[in-house]
Amino acid sequence: MTPRTILTFALVLELTAVTISDHPASGVATLLLTLLAAGYAWSCWAFPFRPCPSCKGSGRHVSSGLFRGVQLCKRCKATGLKLRRGRAIYNALHRHRTRTRRNR
Amino acid sequence: MTTTENHPTPAESTGGDASVTDNVVHLRPQPAPEQQLDADPRAEIEVAPPVIDAELVDETGAGDVTGSVTLVDQPGGDSVHWVRRLRETERLPIVPDYLKTAQEARATAVWVGKHYAHTTAYHGVRVPLYALKLAVRSPLGALMLAAATGRWVLDMEGRPVRSGAAMRQDAEMYLKLSHQRDARVRTRLIVTGAVLVAVTVGVIVLMSVPDLVPSWILWAGGALMAAALGKYGTPADQPVTSRAVVGAQLQKLTSDVVEKALMVLGIAGINQAMSKNARAIGFTAPITRDGPGWRAEVDLPAGVTAAEVLDKRDKLASGLGRPLGCVWPEGRPDVHPGRLVLWVGDQDMSKARQPAWALRKGEKIDLFKPQPFGTDVRGGWVSLTLMYVAGIIGAVPRMGKTFTLRELLLIAAMDPRSELHTFDLKGTGDLSPLEPVSYRYRAGDDPEDLEYALADLRALRDEMRRRTKVIRELPKDLCPESKVTTELASKKSLGLHPVVVGVDECQVWFEHPDYGKEFEEICTDLVKRGPATGIVLVLATQRPDSKSIPTPISDNAILRFCLKVAGQVPNDMVLGTSSYRNGERATTFSFTDKGIGLLKGVTDETKTVKCVYIDAPSAEKIVARCRAVRVTAGRLTGYAAGLDAAVDDVEAADTLLSDLLNVFGSRDKAWSESLVDALVELRPAAYAAWGELSNGAAKATQLAAALKPFSISTKQVWGTDPATGKGANRMGVERTHIADALTERDGKRKRG
């Protein structure tokens, strides 16, 4: 937890509080959105991969034809897993930071 | 284009003038012109091949040189025979020093035992504090234990790898790692759950069933668990227990430190050699522990002697960053003058504890055997044999001179055969503990004390003469080396027991205007001939110069002990001429080095020795024991036994004046020879020796010598020879002088 992170959290909380007090409806919406974002962030941390949307996590495609031919999923390279978008963004940011950081 | 001798250069061949030939540079050295003329041209051609090319070819010269060269350093390694090489090796002790003697082993064991006893006591006292600390830290420990268990169950150590796979979008690897994690977590959950359930059930059972186990076991178990948790929750930098002993901060002596210290001494030889060769200072052996300190054997650069370094002991100590009392350089002239053995102690010599003196009990000893006298810088005992020596102790006041003399006399007193003549001319009674065993004892420098001492010394000289006769007449098998041995000393009938004369502030004797000469004469005799006959003279003085210790005495003394002195002259006076120049410098001692001095004459090299500190009460105790030993041995004599026999001799000296007055009768002046004759008549027992003198002149000389202490001189006196009746001028004395001297003495005695 860097001081900047803490500051960001505090700012978000304050904004939320202010919004709730001024416009209850939009305030509640903001709160919900924040919670949703936090939940998504946690899922990106705990489960970086999600089932491949193409093969539904099976890693292969079964044809609906007569012989039920099996074909490995190309999009997930037969793993059935696909990196979450959020994690991909985080990874990109992380890579950018490690690349551009002056002193590590 | 190069030329040879035979082929003239183009310039020469064209017959150019001198200025042109001067410009020609010969690439090869040219022989002298006359040689060129003398030599046969054909021979020249054969010797020097024509050089066709411009390049210089010099084959002949190189070949000639290699043929006749003898190398200074011959090839081959050590040509020393292996037996010889083995002979020169040093054998290291099989048993370590601290286990060599039973006494030392016991001392070591006791010390180790005490060390651990101290540690135990230290922690024992602090047990409540430790318990409190553990109790306070146990909740945090429990928390940390729970966290660690959680991390273990959830396989947190594999998380970075899984995260890395996600980072690389390596879904396949991630899949594998996830499977592994799942499997691990499953087993670990089961194990943890089982343990938790077991513990919970156990605790519930123990709590609900009252008398299942004794309550103290429960308490102990609980305490143990709390302690374990507390220990787990202890930060690494705040240990529960504190240190019972702090390790001594002993700076190790390294070659680097030694080299630096030697280079700051300002000895040109060392610094020059070191600037040329960084390894100019050689180490012949590894720097090792030697007793309570480090020992380095150093080979100084060529041309530098150890004495030069010894001179600058204080600078060396500064260079090493140690107290002066820790740094003890020694020369090894037996190896070579440039060998230096540097011993650096852990503790200042004056502060280091001295091991217990073996003689402190006052047991009976044999003076003819070496007895421990003091400790050297390493803490080892230095023994000396008091017999066959004459000793000088010198120092500035308050440095332990009298203590040293007292120690020597105490050692002498421990042999019941010995006869102690103790003279404390300072008069403060520093030697009074020795009174109960002394054969002769006086403190003070009053005229009576000096007369007493003189009478004693006269008796001693006679005794020495008697002893030489006894030794001479002894059969060779009893006395093979014509000197007193311990067997001979034990025989009461021979009377060859050791005689030890100890004189503190001896300059009082030798500087005395009247008796000085005679004291000096007798002492010189005792120093020269006494040792072989068992008579030992030990002189202590605070101002050793040629007056306070006459040169014949200081030259002939064997044993020399020099505590701190002020300058070169007293140093050389005690330790011998040019000892200061040879690096034996008692001037480098500091004022805290009480009882530390240079001992010369016991071992080959002069040693720095610290005497045993024996205060007056312990000296008295030792003497009491010695006296008891003497009483049982029937050896208590002289002053100690209440028989101060010397009184007779003193009387003889005393009565001379009154006797003279008696024999003068009514005469105003008289010839010395007639006075002597009358004296022999008056007291035949006292003056028998005088009567045996051959002629009148000898008698006159004798009387003159006897009257000298009273400042009475003899001179020409007119008298009549009773035998022939003729008048003549002969040496004689005036009555008034005698009377004056007598009244003066009596007056002094009354005052005293």
Boltz contact constraints between the chains, C-beta under 6 A:
constraints:
  - contact:
      token1: [A, 48]
      token2: [B, 166]
      max_distance: 6.0
  - contact:
      token1: [A, 49]
      token2: [B, 171]
      max_distance: 6.0
  - contact:
      token1: [A, 49]
      token2: [B, 174]
      max_distance: 6.0
  - contact:
      token1: [A, 79]
      token2: [B, 171]
      max_distance: 6.0
  - contact:
      token1: [A, 79]
      token2: [B, 172]
      max_distance: 6.0
  - contact:
      token1: [A, 79]
      token2: [B, 175]
      max_distance: 6.0
  - contact:
      token1: [A, 81]
      token2: [B, 171]
      max_distance: 6.0
  - contact:
      token1: [A, 83]
      token2: [B, 169]
      max_distance: 6.0
  - contact:
      token1: [A, 91]
      token2: [B, 167]
      max_distance: 6.0
